[in-house]
Amino acid sequence: MVEMLREVRTAMIWAAFALGLVFATRPVWSYLLFGPSLTLEDLLSLRCFGLPT
């Protein structure tokens, strides 16, 4: 029983690490998966003032 609890704890730590990695890299993979999601405000900013800094 103790060994099973240890394995569950280890699995939960790895799951938390994986979720953190997914959320930390979300800007990169969401851009690659869904393409650029520019809002109208972003497009106007690019058109009127050049590239944002």
DOPA-667349 format. One record per atom (N, C-alpha, C): residue number from 1; x, y, z; residue in three letters. Coordinates in steps of 0.05 Angstrom, whole numbers, plus 5000, padded with zeros to 4 digits. Atoms other than C-alpha are relative to their C-alpha. Example, Ala and Ser with C-alpha at 12.3 -4.5 7.8 and 13.67 -1.06 7.14 Angstrom:
     i      u      v      w    aa
     1   5018   4976   5000   Ala
     1   5246   4910   5156   Ala
     1   5018   5024   5000   Ala
     2   4984   4976   4999   Ser
     2   5273   4979   5143   Ser
     2   4985   5022   5014   Ser
% end
This chain:
     i      u      v      w    aa
     1   5016   4976   5000   Met
     1   5000   5000   5000   Met
     1   5017   5025   5000   Met
     2   4983   4977   4999   Val
     2   5056   5048   5017   Val
     2   5014   5004   4973   Val
     3   4987   4998   5027   Glu
     3   5091   5033   4951   Glu
     3   4981   5012   4980   Glu
     4   5020   4989   5019   Met
     4   5027   5048   4913   Met
     4   4996   5030   5004   Met
     5   5003   4971   4994   Leu
     5   5019   5115   4948   Leu
     5   5024   5015   4990   Leu
     6   4975   4987   5010   Arg
     6   5091   5132   4931   Arg
     6   4999   5003   4970   Arg
     7   5002   4998   5029   Glu
     7   5078   5116   4858   Glu
     7   4979   5021   4991   Glu
     8   5021   4980   5006   Val
     8   5014   5158   4858   Val
     8   5011   5028   5004   Val
     9   4989   4974   4995   Arg
     9   5051   5216   4889   Arg
     9   5020   5008   4978   Arg
    10   4981   4994   5022   Thr
    10   5107   5211   4837   Thr
    10   4985   5006   4974   Thr
    11   5015   4994   5024   Ala
    11   5056   5208   4781   Ala
    11   4986   5027   5001   Ala
    12   5013   4973   4998   Met
    12   5020   5270   4807   Met
    12   5021   5022   4997   Met
    13   4979   4980   5004   Ile
    13   5086   5308   4810   Ile
    13   5007   5003   4971   Ile
    14   4995   4999   5029   Trp
    14   5101   5289   4738   Trp
    14   4977   5013   4984   Trp
    15   5024   4988   5013   Ala
    15   5030   5308   4717   Ala
    15   5000   5031   5004   Ala
    16   4998   4971   4995   Ala
    16   5038   5376   4750   Ala
    16   5022   5013   4984   Ala
    17   4978   4990   5016   Phe
    17   5105   5386   4716   Phe
    17   4992   5002   4971   Phe
    18   5009   5000   5028   Ala
    18   5074   5368   4648   Ala
    18   4980   5022   4995   Ala
    19   5019   4978   5004   Leu
    19   5016   5416   4658   Leu
    19   5014   5027   5001   Leu
    20   4985   4975   4999   Gly
    20   5064   5471   4678   Gly
    20   5015   5005   4974   Gly
    21   4986   4998   5025   Leu
    21   5105   5458   4616   Leu
    21   4981   5008   4977   Leu
    22   5020   4994   5020   Val
    22   5043   5460   4572   Val
    22   4991   5029   5002   Val
    23   5009   4972   4996   Phe
    23   5019   5526   4602   Phe
    23   5022   5020   4995   Phe
    24   4978   4982   5004   Ala
    24   5088   5557   4600   Ala
    24   5007   5004   4971   Ala
    25   4993   4998   5028   Thr
    25   5097   5542   4527   Thr
    25   4975   5006   4982   Thr
    26   5025   4996   5015   Arg
    26   5025   5559   4507   Arg
    26   5003   5021   4978   Arg
    27   4998   4981   5022   Pro
    27   5043   5622   4467   Pro
    27   5013   4989   4975   Pro
    28   4986   5011   5023   Val
    28   5089   5582   4422   Val
    28   4983   4980   4986   Val
    29   5015   5021   5014   Trp
    29   5046   5521   4408   Trp
    29   4973   5009   4991   Trp
    30   5026   4990   5010   Ser
    30   4981   5559   4403   Ser
    30   5003   5016   4974   Ser
    31   4995   4986   5025   Tyr
    31   5012   5603   4350   Tyr
    31   5004   4980   4977   Tyr
    32   4995   5020   5020   Leu
    32   5037   5542   4312   Leu
    32   4975   4984   4993   Leu
    33   5024   5017   5005   Leu
    33   4971   5504   4320   Leu
    33   4978   5016   4988   Leu
    34   5023   4985   5009   Phe
    34   4920   5559   4309   Phe
    34   5007   5024   4982   Phe
    35   4992   4978   5016   Gly
    35   4960   5611   4271   Gly
    35   4998   5026   5016   Gly
    36   5001   4974   4985   Pro
    36   4965   5685   4289   Pro
    36   4971   5008   5006   Pro
    37   5027   4991   4992   Ser
    37   4905   5710   4327   Ser
    37   5002   5030   5007   Ser
    38   4998   4971   4996   Leu
    38   4912   5785   4317   Leu
    38   4972   5012   5003   Leu
    39   5025   4987   4997   Thr
    39   4855   5828   4342   Thr
    39   5000   5025   4981   Thr
    40   5002   4976   5017   Leu
    40   4830   5889   4304   Leu
    40   5018   5022   5011   Leu
    41   4982   4980   4988   Glu
    41   4868   5933   4353   Glu
    41   5029   4995   4992   Glu
    42   4973   5007   5008   Asp
    42   4932   5895   4337   Asp
    42   5005   5008   4971   Asp
    43   4997   4994   5028   Leu
    43   4921   5902   4263   Leu
    43   5002   5030   4995   Leu
    44   4998   4971   5003   Leu
    44   4908   5977   4269   Leu
    44   5026   5011   5010   Leu
    45   4974   4991   4990   Ser
    45   4970   5985   4311   Ser
    45   5022   4994   4981   Ser
    46   4980   5007   5020   Leu
    46   5011   5949   4259   Leu
    46   4999   5018   4976   Leu
    47   5004   4983   5024   Arg
    47   4981   5990   4202   Arg
    47   5008   5029   5005   Arg
    48   4996   4972   4995   Cys
    48   4985   6058   4235   Cys
    48   5027   5007   5012   Cys
    49   4976   4992   4985   Phe
    49   5047   6056   4278   Phe
    49   5024   4982   4994   Phe
    50   4978   5018   5005   Gly
    50   5091   6001   4250   Gly
    50   4999   4977   5019   Gly
    51   4999   5023   4983   Leu
    51   5113   5940   4288   Leu
    51   5000   5008   5029   Leu
    52   4999   4993   4971   Pro
    52   5099   5941   4363   Pro
    52   5026   4993   5012   Pro
    53   4974   5005   4986   Thr
    53   5159   5944   4409   Thr
    53   4996   4985   5025   Thr
% end
